[in-house]
Amino acid sequence: MKGVPSPFTPFTESRCPDWRCPSCLNQTLKIKEGTFHYGLSADSKKVLAEFYNVYEVSYVFSCLLQCTRSACSETVAVNGEGWCEELQTWGPDGIENEDFNYFRGLSFTPPLPLFAVPDGCPDEIEKQIKVISSLLTVNPAAAANAIRHLLEILMNVMDVPDAKNLHQRIQKSLDKFGDDTAAINALRAVGNAGSHGNEITIRDLEEACLVLESVVKKFCHAAPEISHIVERLEAAFNVQKQQ
């Protein structure tokens, strides 16, 4: 998510944030023309009819995003919520107040990638990252719990011995994670909060995903398979030495 807007980022009906395409991973998603639709809830219609307070209304919306790369053209279905804000703008007569509608996605199909997974990342880690991304905007507590489960998978990948609980397991792996143990414990704390029903804010999840990206890119990057190259070089140079 470093340098890429989070899925929680608000946007307008004419332009979405520079999100990554789920297929090609480029930041090339745009709102497909003619697909953005929104409407007021029944309660919002009552508010407008009785008080005409546009700042207390809420919307629901749906739209399609499409990758602008012709070689990809991936399509993402989005739905979510919206609201109205009054902002100050410069007009011909100076500062003016103007109403703007903003929207936030609650569901993305397929899910937006949290970050570009490094080459060689174990399949089970990559699959769990997709689970986290699919839950992130839909169910914060479930997303936090999914982050905790990813840590368990990471422990398995790193051959950390089993223990009574995740905290003890992390303690057993201090030699493997070193200074990054604090980051892993922070993710564990977020996951525990989700499991226990504590409130998980948007900021909590955005920051947890930044930490998760750092951990995954550092510890889940498998070295490329080079055994066949080693064998060829050994054979070639052994022959030269013998000659």
Buried (B, 14 or more C-beta within 10 A) or exposed (E): BEEBBBBBBBBEBEEBBBBBBBBBBBBBBBBEEEBBEBEBEEEBEEBEEEEEEBEEBEBBBBBBBBBEBEEBEBBBBBBBBBBBEEEEEEEEEEEEEEEEBBBBBBBBEBBBBBBBBBEEBBEBBEEBBBBBBBBBBBBBBBBBBBBBBBBBBBBBBEEBEEBEEBEEBBEBBEEBBEEBBEBBBBBBBBBBBBBEEEEBEBEBBBBBBBBBBBBBBEBBBEEEEEEEEEEEEEEEEEEEEEE
